[in-house]
Amino acid sequence: MGLIEKSTLVKALSPPLDHFLATQLLDEFVSCERRYIQRDWGPAELDGGQFCEILARVLYHLDSGTLNLSKDFDPCLKHVEDEDGRFTHAVQPRRNALHLAKVARTIYKFRSQRGAVHISPTYEPNQMDSKLVIESVRWLMNETLRIFWTDDREKVAKVIREILQFDVPCIGKFEDAIIVQRTDLTTEEELLVLLHFAGETGMSRADLGKFSMRTPSSVTQSLTKLTSSGRRQVVKLATGQFRLTDLGSKRIRENLAEKLLLQ
């Protein structure tokens, strides 16, 4: 349950990715997402560069057949790009690896060379810079899944859709227990946050009641409102599960993003 299960992704990606590199790549991706959501702009940019270093090693391994867990960024991508045509390349079609390499180089160079440019006294450049980095990292992660995950394509598409959503720092998962670690949410808001965390799978009425720790009547009333013709932010599936609609996701993005953070 939840938007992204790292262990599931690592297992799905390795092989063909090396297990250690796949774990590192996902760790850096989650770290980059979390930093960005928490508005920690500087570290978000740093994490983006580290993500690209690991991705370069992933591409080098898959393209050359040689595993090197410490090879530097530039030599890895020079082998992949192979401007002189000296090497044999396992990643085909070549354009897949070249597109990944080009975007990774852009982020890596941008991160290392970006200066402090101020457009106005009220403009904070790091937020804009971090947005560029995080969107590029998201694209690289999604492309890596699309190209190298050999599982069912619909599963890949589902993970790509979910990986574009926010991380949910205020949700804590302790073995089988899930808890919203904020105490300032209304019942409606808490249900929306839980359903956002549940992703496309959704969540049952019983689990919503258990994990929200709200009274049964307040959960029922809130679900009735959220699924009503006037709201349409939550839908009940044929399986009996509840999940967010696009309108529900829009409310999360526009009105509840701050409340996804820990207090």
FENVENTA-V28680 format. One line per field, one symbol per residue. phi: phi as a letter, one per 20 degrees, with the letter a starting at -180 (. if undefined). Layout:
phi=???
This chain:
phi=.ofcdgffffffecffffgfffffffgffffffffffemefgffffffffgfffffffffffedndececffgfffffffflfemedecefcfgfffffffffffffffffedfeeddfbfdedfffffffffffffgffffffffedeefgffffffffffffeffcgfeddcleedbeecddefggffffffffffmffmbffffgffffldfgffffffffffeffedlecceeffnfdbfeffffffgfeccgfeeeff
